[in-house]
Amino acid sequence: MVSTINSRGTSRAVFNRHLSSVSLRAFSLLLLLLANAAVLATEVGAEAEIEELLHGMFDKPDVVLKVAPVVVAGDFAIADWTQGDMGGRALLRRKQASWVITLCAGDGIRSREALRQAGVPPQEAISLERDLAAAESKADPERVAMFSRFEGMVTMDSTSNQARGDAHPSK
């Protein structure tokens, strides 16, 4: 390769290698940003789908269902909810491009150990535990306290989302 030296004493070949290196880093950064944007868009879409599912199942004309926060990790999510003076958390799983409720609980599904026992893979359980704690730390503390009012765990039938068990709401 022939290298020319400019008036500043800089080799054109060195400059071209540096330019190629900068371009490759910029391209890699752009790909990373696009991938993160795609994941975020998917999670935002998932949150909307989950809210729609819960409203469709549990809305009552006289008592508003409020769903938030919703955290998503892979094919699993936790949605916090309140309705009237009750509240709780729903564990959901994406099955064939649709979200289904796998169980309803209060504080019983906040830990990665409980999530693992409910069938959530280890990495998703870690993410859900971390993201739920972060999301709830930004929410109104009185509302977060309401999520604990749902006692026990109710497993939902995955085909119809009908409860299989008894919920024991605190009073």
C-alpha positions as CSV (number, residue, x, y, z in Angstrom):
1,M,0.0,0.0,0.0
2,V,1.3,3.4,-0.9
3,S,1.0,6.0,1.8
4,T,1.1,9.7,1.2
5,I,2.0,12.3,3.8
6,N,0.0,15.5,3.9
7,S,1.4,19.0,4.8
8,R,0.8,18.3,8.5
9,G,2.8,15.1,8.4
10,T,-0.2,12.8,8.7
11,S,-0.4,9.6,6.6
12,R,-3.5,9.3,4.4
13,A,-3.5,5.5,5.2
14,V,-3.6,6.2,8.9
15,F,-6.4,8.7,8.5
16,N,-8.4,6.2,6.4
17,R,-8.0,3.5,9.0
18,H,-9.1,5.8,11.7
19,L,-12.1,6.9,9.6
20,S,-13.0,3.3,9.0
21,S,-12.7,2.5,12.7
22,V,-14.9,5.5,13.7
23,S,-17.5,4.5,11.0
24,L,-17.7,0.9,12.2
25,R,-18.2,2.1,15.8
26,A,-20.9,4.5,14.8
27,F,-22.6,1.8,12.8
28,S,-22.4,-0.6,15.7
29,L,-23.8,2.0,18.1
30,L,-26.7,2.7,15.6
31,L,-27.5,-1.0,15.5
32,L,-27.5,-1.3,19.3
33,L,-29.8,1.8,19.6
34,L,-32.2,0.3,17.0
35,A,-32.3,-3.0,18.8
36,N,-33.0,-1.3,22.1
37,A,-35.7,0.8,20.4
38,A,-37.3,-2.4,19.0
39,V,-37.3,-4.1,22.5
40,L,-38.8,-1.0,24.1
41,A,-41.5,-0.8,21.4
42,T,-42.3,-4.5,21.9
43,E,-42.6,-3.9,25.7
44,V,-44.8,-0.8,25.3
45,G,-47.0,-2.9,23.0
46,A,-47.1,-5.7,25.5
47,E,-48.1,-3.3,28.3
48,A,-51.0,-2.0,26.2
49,E,-52.1,-5.6,25.4
50,I,-51.9,-6.6,29.0
51,E,-53.9,-3.6,30.2
52,E,-56.6,-4.3,27.5
53,L,-56.7,-8.0,28.6
54,L,-57.2,-7.1,32.3
55,H,-59.7,-4.4,31.6
56,G,-61.7,-6.8,29.4
57,M,-61.8,-9.5,32.1
58,F,-62.2,-7.4,35.3
59,D,-63.7,-4.0,34.5
60,K,-66.9,-3.3,36.4
61,P,-69.3,-0.4,35.5
62,D,-69.2,0.9,39.1
63,V,-65.6,0.2,40.0
64,V,-62.7,1.3,37.9
65,L,-59.8,-1.1,37.3
66,K,-56.4,0.6,37.3
67,V,-53.5,-1.3,35.8
68,A,-50.0,0.0,36.4
69,P,-47.1,-0.5,36.6
70,V,-46.6,-3.4,34.1
71,V,-43.2,-4.9,33.7
72,V,-42.2,-7.3,30.9
73,A,-39.3,-9.7,30.6
74,G,-39.3,-11.9,27.5
75,D,-42.5,-13.9,27.5
76,F,-43.5,-13.0,31.1
77,A,-44.9,-10.0,32.8
78,I,-46.3,-8.8,36.1
79,A,-49.1,-6.3,36.1
80,D,-50.0,-4.4,39.3
81,W,-53.7,-3.6,39.7
82,T,-56.2,-1.8,42.0
83,Q,-59.9,-1.9,41.9
84,G,-61.9,-0.1,44.6
85,D,-60.2,-0.8,47.9
86,M,-58.5,-4.0,46.6
87,G,-55.3,-4.6,44.7
88,G,-52.9,-7.3,43.7
89,R,-50.5,-8.5,41.0
90,A,-51.1,-10.7,38.0
91,L,-48.4,-12.9,36.5
92,L,-48.8,-13.2,32.8
93,R,-47.2,-15.3,30.0
94,R,-47.2,-14.8,26.3
95,K,-48.5,-17.8,24.5
96,Q,-48.8,-17.9,20.7
97,A,-48.6,-14.0,20.5
98,S,-51.3,-13.5,23.1
99,W,-51.0,-12.7,26.8
100,V,-52.7,-15.0,29.4
101,I,-52.9,-14.7,33.1
102,T,-51.1,-17.6,34.8
103,L,-51.8,-16.6,38.4
104,C,-53.0,-13.7,40.6
105,A,-51.4,-12.9,44.0
106,G,-50.3,-10.1,46.2
107,D,-46.7,-10.0,47.6
108,G,-46.3,-13.7,46.8
109,I,-44.9,-13.1,43.3
110,R,-42.5,-10.3,44.0
111,S,-39.4,-12.4,44.5
112,R,-37.4,-14.3,41.9
113,E,-37.7,-17.5,43.9
114,A,-41.5,-17.3,43.8
115,L,-41.4,-16.4,40.1
116,R,-39.2,-19.4,39.5
117,Q,-41.6,-21.7,41.3
118,A,-44.4,-20.3,39.1
119,G,-42.4,-21.4,36.0
120,V,-40.6,-18.2,35.0
121,P,-37.1,-18.9,33.7
122,P,-34.2,-17.7,35.9
123,Q,-33.1,-14.7,33.8
124,E,-36.7,-13.4,33.3
125,A,-37.4,-13.9,37.0
126,I,-34.4,-11.8,37.9
127,S,-35.5,-9.1,35.5
128,L,-39.1,-9.1,36.7
129,E,-38.0,-8.8,40.3
130,R,-35.6,-5.9,39.6
131,D,-37.9,-4.1,37.2
132,L,-41.0,-4.4,39.4
133,A,-39.1,-3.1,42.5
134,A,-37.9,-0.1,40.4
135,A,-41.4,0.6,38.9
136,E,-43.1,0.3,42.3
137,S,-40.6,2.6,43.9
138,K,-41.8,5.4,41.6
139,A,-45.5,4.8,42.3
140,D,-47.7,6.3,45.0
141,P,-46.8,4.4,48.2
142,E,-50.5,4.1,49.3
143,R,-51.4,2.5,46.0
144,V,-48.4,0.1,46.2
145,A,-49.6,-1.0,49.7
146,M,-52.9,-2.0,48.1
147,F,-51.1,-4.6,45.9
148,S,-50.5,-6.6,49.1
149,R,-54.2,-6.9,49.9
150,F,-54.6,-9.9,47.7
151,E,-53.7,-12.9,49.9
152,G,-52.6,-16.2,48.7
153,M,-52.2,-17.2,45.0
154,V,-54.8,-18.2,42.5
155,T,-53.7,-20.2,39.5
156,M,-55.6,-19.3,36.4
157,D,-56.6,-21.9,33.8
158,S,-54.5,-20.9,30.8
159,T,-57.1,-21.7,28.2
160,S,-60.0,-19.7,29.6
161,N,-58.3,-17.5,32.2
162,Q,-60.7,-18.8,34.8
163,A,-59.6,-19.1,38.4
164,R,-58.7,-22.4,39.9
165,G,-58.5,-21.8,43.6
166,D,-59.7,-19.4,46.2
167,A,-58.6,-15.8,46.6
168,H,-58.5,-14.5,50.1
169,P,-58.6,-10.8,50.0
170,S,-57.6,-9.0,53.1
171,K,-60.1,-6.7,54.7
